[in-house]
Amino acid sequence: MKPVALTVIAEPAPGTRAVIARRSESSIAYRGHENGNTYVCGSCASPLIVGLDIGKFHGVVIKCSHCKSFNAV
């Protein structure tokens, strides 16, 4: 399956949305084995969610550890 780019947004105001930010070398915020889906940063295409259904992450924002973009899920 072809990777799906998430939508890059402006940094959410504090307290308005859950923001996941990795502090490691890996850009992957969530990894699973449910399916072959890969969701990538809308700015730099680094993988952010691998092998999971995106529906489980309603309303979450992932900050890419590589380019620091905020990606709406």
Phi and psi restraints in degrees (range 20) as a CNS / XPLOR table:
assign (resid 1 and name C) (resid 2 and name N)
       (resid 2 and name CA) (resid 2 and name C) 1.0 -72.4 20.0 2
assign (resid 2 and name N) (resid 2 and name CA)
       (resid 2 and name C) (resid 3 and name N) 1.0 137.7 20.0 2
assign (resid 2 and name C) (resid 3 and name N)
       (resid 3 and name CA) (resid 3 and name C) 1.0 -59.4 20.0 2
assign (resid 3 and name N) (resid 3 and name CA)
       (resid 3 and name C) (resid 4 and name N) 1.0 146.3 20.0 2
assign (resid 3 and name C) (resid 4 and name N)
       (resid 4 and name CA) (resid 4 and name C) 1.0 -109.5 20.0 2
assign (resid 4 and name N) (resid 4 and name CA)
       (resid 4 and name C) (resid 5 and name N) 1.0 125.9 20.0 2
assign (resid 4 and name C) (resid 5 and name N)
       (resid 5 and name CA) (resid 5 and name C) 1.0 -80.4 20.0 2
assign (resid 5 and name N) (resid 5 and name CA)
       (resid 5 and name C) (resid 6 and name N) 1.0 133.3 20.0 2
assign (resid 5 and name C) (resid 6 and name N)
       (resid 6 and name CA) (resid 6 and name C) 1.0 -81.2 20.0 2
assign (resid 6 and name N) (resid 6 and name CA)
       (resid 6 and name C) (resid 7 and name N) 1.0 165.6 20.0 2
assign (resid 6 and name C) (resid 7 and name N)
       (resid 7 and name CA) (resid 7 and name C) 1.0 -88.5 20.0 2
assign (resid 7 and name N) (resid 7 and name CA)
       (resid 7 and name C) (resid 8 and name N) 1.0 125.6 20.0 2
assign (resid 7 and name C) (resid 8 and name N)
       (resid 8 and name CA) (resid 8 and name C) 1.0 -79.6 20.0 2
assign (resid 8 and name N) (resid 8 and name CA)
       (resid 8 and name C) (resid 9 and name N) 1.0 134.0 20.0 2
assign (resid 8 and name C) (resid 9 and name N)
       (resid 9 and name CA) (resid 9 and name C) 1.0 -128.4 20.0 2
assign (resid 9 and name N) (resid 9 and name CA)
       (resid 9 and name C) (resid 10 and name N) 1.0 169.3 20.0 2
assign (resid 9 and name C) (resid 10 and name N)
       (resid 10 and name CA) (resid 10 and name C) 1.0 -70.2 20.0 2
assign (resid 10 and name N) (resid 10 and name CA)
       (resid 10 and name C) (resid 11 and name N) 1.0 157.1 20.0 2
assign (resid 10 and name C) (resid 11 and name N)
       (resid 11 and name CA) (resid 11 and name C) 1.0 -58.7 20.0 2
assign (resid 11 and name N) (resid 11 and name CA)
       (resid 11 and name C) (resid 12 and name N) 1.0 126.9 20.0 2
assign (resid 11 and name C) (resid 12 and name N)
       (resid 12 and name CA) (resid 12 and name C) 1.0 -66.3 20.0 2
assign (resid 12 and name N) (resid 12 and name CA)
       (resid 12 and name C) (resid 13 and name N) 1.0 149.5 20.0 2
assign (resid 12 and name C) (resid 13 and name N)
       (resid 13 and name CA) (resid 13 and name C) 1.0 -62.9 20.0 2
assign (resid 13 and name N) (resid 13 and name CA)
       (resid 13 and name C) (resid 14 and name N) 1.0 143.8 20.0 2
assign (resid 13 and name C) (resid 14 and name N)
       (resid 14 and name CA) (resid 14 and name C) 1.0 -53.0 20.0 2
assign (resid 14 and name N) (resid 14 and name CA)
       (resid 14 and name C) (resid 15 and name N) 1.0 134.1 20.0 2
assign (resid 14 and name C) (resid 15 and name N)
       (resid 15 and name CA) (resid 15 and name C) 1.0 81.5 20.0 2
assign (resid 15 and name N) (resid 15 and name CA)
       (resid 15 and name C) (resid 16 and name N) 1.0 1.7 20.0 2
assign (resid 15 and name C) (resid 16 and name N)
       (resid 16 and name CA) (resid 16 and name C) 1.0 -95.1 20.0 2
assign (resid 16 and name N) (resid 16 and name CA)
       (resid 16 and name C) (resid 17 and name N) 1.0 -30.6 20.0 2
assign (resid 16 and name C) (resid 17 and name N)
       (resid 17 and name CA) (resid 17 and name C) 1.0 -146.3 20.0 2
assign (resid 17 and name N) (resid 17 and name CA)
       (resid 17 and name C) (resid 18 and name N) 1.0 154.0 20.0 2
assign (resid 17 and name C) (resid 18 and name N)
       (resid 18 and name CA) (resid 18 and name C) 1.0 -76.5 20.0 2
assign (resid 18 and name N) (resid 18 and name CA)
       (resid 18 and name C) (resid 19 and name N) 1.0 123.7 20.0 2
assign (resid 18 and name C) (resid 19 and name N)
       (resid 19 and name CA) (resid 19 and name C) 1.0 -113.0 20.0 2
assign (resid 19 and name N) (resid 19 and name CA)
       (resid 19 and name C) (resid 20 and name N) 1.0 124.1 20.0 2
assign (resid 19 and name C) (resid 20 and name N)
       (resid 20 and name CA) (resid 20 and name C) 1.0 -99.2 20.0 2
assign (resid 20 and name N) (resid 20 and name CA)
       (resid 20 and name C) (resid 21 and name N) 1.0 123.5 20.0 2
assign (resid 20 and name C) (resid 21 and name N)
       (resid 21 and name CA) (resid 21 and name C) 1.0 -130.1 20.0 2
assign (resid 21 and name N) (resid 21 and name CA)
       (resid 21 and name C) (resid 22 and name N) 1.0 119.6 20.0 2
assign (resid 21 and name C) (resid 22 and name N)
       (resid 22 and name CA) (resid 22 and name C) 1.0 -80.0 20.0 2
assign (resid 22 and name N) (resid 22 and name CA)
       (resid 22 and name C) (resid 23 and name N) 1.0 146.2 20.0 2
assign (resid 22 and name C) (resid 23 and name N)
       (resid 23 and name CA) (resid 23 and name C) 1.0 -116.4 20.0 2
assign (resid 23 and name N) (resid 23 and name CA)
       (resid 23 and name C) (resid 24 and name N) 1.0 23.1 20.0 2
assign (resid 23 and name C) (resid 24 and name N)
       (resid 24 and name CA) (resid 24 and name C) 1.0 -119.9 20.0 2
assign (resid 24 and name N) (resid 24 and name CA)
       (resid 24 and name C) (resid 25 and name N) 1.0 179.1 20.0 2
assign (resid 24 and name C) (resid 25 and name N)
       (resid 25 and name CA) (resid 25 and name C) 1.0 -65.6 20.0 2
assign (resid 25 and name N) (resid 25 and name CA)
       (resid 25 and name C) (resid 26 and name N) 1.0 -34.2 20.0 2
assign (resid 25 and name C) (resid 26 and name N)
       (resid 26 and name CA) (resid 26 and name C) 1.0 -73.4 20.0 2
assign (resid 26 and name N) (resid 26 and name CA)
       (resid 26 and name C) (resid 27 and name N) 1.0 138.2 20.0 2
assign (resid 26 and name C) (resid 27 and name N)
       (resid 27 and name CA) (resid 27 and name C) 1.0 -86.0 20.0 2
assign (resid 27 and name N) (resid 27 and name CA)
       (resid 27 and name C) (resid 28 and name N) 1.0 -12.8 20.0 2
assign (resid 27 and name C) (resid 28 and name N)
       (resid 28 and name CA) (resid 28 and name C) 1.0 -72.8 20.0 2
assign (resid 28 and name N) (resid 28 and name CA)
       (resid 28 and name C) (resid 29 and name N) 1.0 118.7 20.0 2
assign (resid 28 and name C) (resid 29 and name N)
       (resid 29 and name CA) (resid 29 and name C) 1.0 -86.6 20.0 2
assign (resid 29 and name N) (resid 29 and name CA)
       (resid 29 and name C) (resid 30 and name N) 1.0 -35.8 20.0 2
assign (resid 29 and name C) (resid 30 and name N)
       (resid 30 and name CA) (resid 30 and name C) 1.0 -138.8 20.0 2
assign (resid 30 and name N) (resid 30 and name CA)
       (resid 30 and name C) (resid 31 and name N) 1.0 135.5 20.0 2
assign (resid 30 and name C) (resid 31 and name N)
       (resid 31 and name CA) (resid 31 and name C) 1.0 -134.8 20.0 2
assign (resid 31 and name N) (resid 31 and name CA)
       (resid 31 and name C) (resid 32 and name N) 1.0 137.0 20.0 2
assign (resid 31 and name C) (resid 32 and name N)
       (resid 32 and name CA) (resid 32 and name C) 1.0 -148.1 20.0 2
assign (resid 32 and name N) (resid 32 and name CA)
       (resid 32 and name C) (resid 33 and name N) 1.0 -172.6 20.0 2
assign (resid 32 and name C) (resid 33 and name N)
       (resid 33 and name CA) (resid 33 and name C) 1.0 -133.0 20.0 2
assign (resid 33 and name N) (resid 33 and name CA)
       (resid 33 and name C) (resid 34 and name N) 1.0 25.9 20.0 2
assign (resid 33 and name C) (resid 34 and name N)
       (resid 34 and name CA) (resid 34 and name C) 1.0 -74.2 20.0 2
assign (resid 34 and name N) (resid 34 and name CA)
       (resid 34 and name C) (resid 35 and name N) 1.0 -33.8 20.0 2
assign (resid 34 and name C) (resid 35 and name N)
       (resid 35 and name CA) (resid 35 and name C) 1.0 -159.3 20.0 2
assign (resid 35 and name N) (resid 35 and name CA)
       (resid 35 and name C) (resid 36 and name N) 1.0 -173.7 20.0 2
assign (resid 35 and name C) (resid 36 and name N)
       (resid 36 and name CA) (resid 36 and name C) 1.0 -99.7 20.0 2
assign (resid 36 and name N) (resid 36 and name CA)
       (resid 36 and name C) (resid 37 and name N) 1.0 16.9 20.0 2
assign (resid 36 and name C) (resid 37 and name N)
       (resid 37 and name CA) (resid 37 and name C) 1.0 -71.8 20.0 2
assign (resid 37 and name N) (resid 37 and name CA)
       (resid 37 and name C) (resid 38 and name N) 1.0 141.3 20.0 2
assign (resid 37 and name C) (resid 38 and name N)
       (resid 38 and name CA) (resid 38 and name C) 1.0 -134.2 20.0 2
assign (resid 38 and name N) (resid 38 and name CA)
       (resid 38 and name C) (resid 39 and name N) 1.0 126.6 20.0 2
assign (resid 38 and name C) (resid 39 and name N)
       (resid 39 and name CA) (resid 39 and name C) 1.0 -112.9 20.0 2
assign (resid 39 and name N) (resid 39 and name CA)
       (resid 39 and name C) (resid 40 and name N) 1.0 130.0 20.0 2
assign (resid 39 and name C) (resid 40 and name N)
       (resid 40 and name CA) (resid 40 and name C) 1.0 -119.5 20.0 2
assign (resid 40 and name N) (resid 40 and name CA)
       (resid 40 and name C) (resid 41 and name N) 1.0 161.5 20.0 2
assign (resid 40 and name C) (resid 41 and name N)
       (resid 41 and name CA) (resid 41 and name C) 1.0 -59.1 20.0 2
assign (resid 41 and name N) (resid 41 and name CA)
       (resid 41 and name C) (resid 42 and name N) 1.0 133.2 20.0 2
assign (resid 41 and name C) (resid 42 and name N)
       (resid 42 and name CA) (resid 42 and name C) 1.0 -71.0 20.0 2
assign (resid 42 and name N) (resid 42 and name CA)
       (resid 42 and name C) (resid 43 and name N) 1.0 -10.3 20.0 2
assign (resid 42 and name C) (resid 43 and name N)
       (resid 43 and name CA) (resid 43 and name C) 1.0 -100.7 20.0 2
assign (resid 43 and name N) (resid 43 and name CA)
       (resid 43 and name C) (resid 44 and name N) 1.0 -50.8 20.0 2
assign (resid 43 and name C) (resid 44 and name N)
       (resid 44 and name CA) (resid 44 and name C) 1.0 -115.6 20.0 2
assign (resid 44 and name N) (resid 44 and name CA)
       (resid 44 and name C) (resid 45 and name N) 1.0 -1.3 20.0 2
assign (resid 44 and name C) (resid 45 and name N)
       (resid 45 and name CA) (resid 45 and name C) 1.0 67.9 20.0 2
assign (resid 45 and name N) (resid 45 and name CA)
       (resid 45 and name C) (resid 46 and name N) 1.0 18.6 20.0 2
assign (resid 45 and name C) (resid 46 and name N)
       (resid 46 and name CA) (resid 46 and name C) 1.0 -71.6 20.0 2
assign (resid 46 and name N) (resid 46 and name CA)
       (resid 46 and name C) (resid 47 and name N) 1.0 140.2 20.0 2
assign (resid 46 and name C) (resid 47 and name N)
       (resid 47 and name CA) (resid 47 and name C) 1.0 -67.0 20.0 2
assign (resid 47 and name N) (resid 47 and name CA)
       (resid 47 and name C) (resid 48 and name N) 1.0 134.5 20.0 2
assign (resid 47 and name C) (resid 48 and name N)
       (resid 48 and name CA) (resid 48 and name C) 1.0 -116.7 20.0 2
assign (resid 48 and name N) (resid 48 and name CA)
       (resid 48 and name C) (resid 49 and name N) 1.0 -40.2 20.0 2
assign (resid 48 and name C) (resid 49 and name N)
       (resid 49 and name CA) (resid 49 and name C) 1.0 -129.9 20.0 2
assign (resid 49 and name N) (resid 49 and name CA)
       (resid 49 and name C) (resid 50 and name N) 1.0 124.9 20.0 2
assign (resid 49 and name C) (resid 50 and name N)
       (resid 50 and name CA) (resid 50 and name C) 1.0 -128.2 20.0 2
assign (resid 50 and name N) (resid 50 and name CA)
       (resid 50 and name C) (resid 51 and name N) 1.0 127.6 20.0 2
assign (resid 50 and name C) (resid 51 and name N)
       (resid 51 and name CA) (resid 51 and name C) 1.0 76.7 20.0 2
assign (resid 51 and name N) (resid 51 and name CA)
       (resid 51 and name C) (resid 52 and name N) 1.0 15.5 20.0 2
assign (resid 51 and name C) (resid 52 and name N)
       (resid 52 and name CA) (resid 52 and name C) 1.0 -129.2 20.0 2
assign (resid 52 and name N) (resid 52 and name CA)
       (resid 52 and name C) (resid 53 and name N) 1.0 158.0 20.0 2
assign (resid 52 and name C) (resid 53 and name N)
       (resid 53 and name CA) (resid 53 and name C) 1.0 -78.4 20.0 2
assign (resid 53 and name N) (resid 53 and name CA)
       (resid 53 and name C) (resid 54 and name N) 1.0 126.6 20.0 2
assign (resid 53 and name C) (resid 54 and name N)
       (resid 54 and name CA) (resid 54 and name C) 1.0 -63.6 20.0 2
assign (resid 54 and name N) (resid 54 and name CA)
       (resid 54 and name C) (resid 55 and name N) 1.0 -21.9 20.0 2
assign (resid 54 and name C) (resid 55 and name N)
       (resid 55 and name CA) (resid 55 and name C) 1.0 -61.7 20.0 2
assign (resid 55 and name N) (resid 55 and name CA)
       (resid 55 and name C) (resid 56 and name N) 1.0 -17.6 20.0 2
assign (resid 55 and name C) (resid 56 and name N)
       (resid 56 and name CA) (resid 56 and name C) 1.0 -77.4 20.0 2
assign (resid 56 and name N) (resid 56 and name CA)
       (resid 56 and name C) (resid 57 and name N) 1.0 -7.6 20.0 2
assign (resid 56 and name C) (resid 57 and name N)
       (resid 57 and name CA) (resid 57 and name C) 1.0 -118.8 20.0 2
assign (resid 57 and name N) (resid 57 and name CA)
       (resid 57 and name C) (resid 58 and name N) 1.0 36.8 20.0 2
assign (resid 57 and name C) (resid 58 and name N)
       (resid 58 and name CA) (resid 58 and name C) 1.0 -58.3 20.0 2
assign (resid 58 and name N) (resid 58 and name CA)
       (resid 58 and name C) (resid 59 and name N) 1.0 125.2 20.0 2
assign (resid 58 and name C) (resid 59 and name N)
       (resid 59 and name CA) (resid 59 and name C) 1.0 81.8 20.0 2
assign (resid 59 and name N) (resid 59 and name CA)
       (resid 59 and name C) (resid 60 and name N) 1.0 2.9 20.0 2
assign (resid 59 and name C) (resid 60 and name N)
       (resid 60 and name CA) (resid 60 and name C) 1.0 -87.6 20.0 2
assign (resid 60 and name N) (resid 60 and name CA)
       (resid 60 and name C) (resid 61 and name N) 1.0 148.3 20.0 2
assign (resid 60 and name C) (resid 61 and name N)
       (resid 61 and name CA) (resid 61 and name C) 1.0 -118.5 20.0 2
assign (resid 61 and name N) (resid 61 and name CA)
       (resid 61 and name C) (resid 62 and name N) 1.0 132.4 20.0 2
assign (resid 61 and name C) (resid 62 and name N)
       (resid 62 and name CA) (resid 62 and name C) 1.0 -111.9 20.0 2
assign (resid 62 and name N) (resid 62 and name CA)
       (resid 62 and name C) (resid 63 and name N) 1.0 124.8 20.0 2
assign (resid 62 and name C) (resid 63 and name N)
       (resid 63 and name CA) (resid 63 and name C) 1.0 -89.2 20.0 2
assign (resid 63 and name N) (resid 63 and name CA)
       (resid 63 and name C) (resid 64 and name N) 1.0 119.4 20.0 2
assign (resid 63 and name C) (resid 64 and name N)
       (resid 64 and name CA) (resid 64 and name C) 1.0 -66.4 20.0 2
assign (resid 64 and name N) (resid 64 and name CA)
       (resid 64 and name C) (resid 65 and name N) 1.0 129.1 20.0 2
assign (resid 64 and name C) (resid 65 and name N)
       (resid 65 and name CA) (resid 65 and name C) 1.0 -74.9 20.0 2
assign (resid 65 and name N) (resid 65 and name CA)
       (resid 65 and name C) (resid 66 and name N) 1.0 -15.3 20.0 2
assign (resid 65 and name C) (resid 66 and name N)
       (resid 66 and name CA) (resid 66 and name C) 1.0 -88.2 20.0 2
assign (resid 66 and name N) (resid 66 and name CA)
       (resid 66 and name C) (resid 67 and name N) 1.0 -53.2 20.0 2
assign (resid 66 and name C) (resid 67 and name N)
       (resid 67 and name CA) (resid 67 and name C) 1.0 -108.6 20.0 2
assign (resid 67 and name N) (resid 67 and name CA)
       (resid 67 and name C) (resid 68 and name N) 1.0 -5.2 20.0 2
assign (resid 67 and name C) (resid 68 and name N)
       (resid 68 and name CA) (resid 68 and name C) 1.0 71.4 20.0 2
assign (resid 68 and name N) (resid 68 and name CA)
       (resid 68 and name C) (resid 69 and name N) 1.0 14.4 20.0 2
assign (resid 68 and name C) (resid 69 and name N)
       (resid 69 and name CA) (resid 69 and name C) 1.0 -74.8 20.0 2
assign (resid 69 and name N) (resid 69 and name CA)
       (resid 69 and name C) (resid 70 and name N) 1.0 151.1 20.0 2
assign (resid 69 and name C) (resid 70 and name N)
       (resid 70 and name CA) (resid 70 and name C) 1.0 -98.3 20.0 2
assign (resid 70 and name N) (resid 70 and name CA)
       (resid 70 and name C) (resid 71 and name N) 1.0 126.5 20.0 2
assign (resid 70 and name C) (resid 71 and name N)
       (resid 71 and name CA) (resid 71 and name C) 1.0 -116.7 20.0 2
assign (resid 71 and name N) (resid 71 and name CA)
       (resid 71 and name C) (resid 72 and name N) 1.0 122.7 20.0 2
assign (resid 71 and name C) (resid 72 and name N)
       (resid 72 and name CA) (resid 72 and name C) 1.0 -78.2 20.0 2
assign (resid 72 and name N) (resid 72 and name CA)
       (resid 72 and name C) (resid 73 and name N) 1.0 139.3 20.0 2
